[in-house]
Amino acid sequence: ARPVLATVQLTRGLANLSEGRFDDAFADLRRLLDPADPAYQLALRAYCVAELTEAAVRCGQTDALRDILAELEPLAKRTPSPALHLGLRYARAVLDPCDERFAEALRADLTGWPAERGRVHLAFGEWLRRQRRVVESRTHLRTARETFDALGMTAWAERARAELRGAGESSPNRGPDAREKLTPHELSIAQLAADGLTNREIGQRLYLSHRTVGTHLHRIFPKLGVSSRADLAGTLKTLEG
């Protein structure tokens, strides 16, 4: 049952971290790295190093974190695990921040790791701002905001926005896109309508009457600010791009 318990603790830790409960997040994630804990799991512990670092720094547990990292560093020499190496680079940069450590973290191959890339940019931008290097910080904070917006990581995007505002740059809240304004059912109807299907054809696909489809479209158009199927197709195509 260890993998199941570890997954539960990882989920709890991520939820607490995103909601700013850093003490709880650290306690949750630390269990994955404690051999005496039932939630200890060899594989999954490599996937939470960055999150554990984030929680530890924000709740004053850096000494405990350094002990944990001292145990993981030898492991990193024996395994090519991308998750572990990305996490350790992030931890080194955040614990002992300097330009070179952040640059090293960003030089890593982050293809397929957009959240981790965004986290490094956010941490770098936060540090630069506190070093009064405000102009430099904005570039990294913008990248973090755009990354987290694209991933739907709202809490992280809001942190980047708050930092940008602190750096003297307005950063308006991201408005919901079409996929957030519509219910999944409405989105299915909108996509079929955008593909050129008639109300009757959409109804046959979704087991609805053509009148019900028409009622849904009557509600969908104002939600998206469009007035025709041609406009609907353009709006959805823009989103996909």
Beta strands, then each sheet from edge to edge (+ up, - down):
end
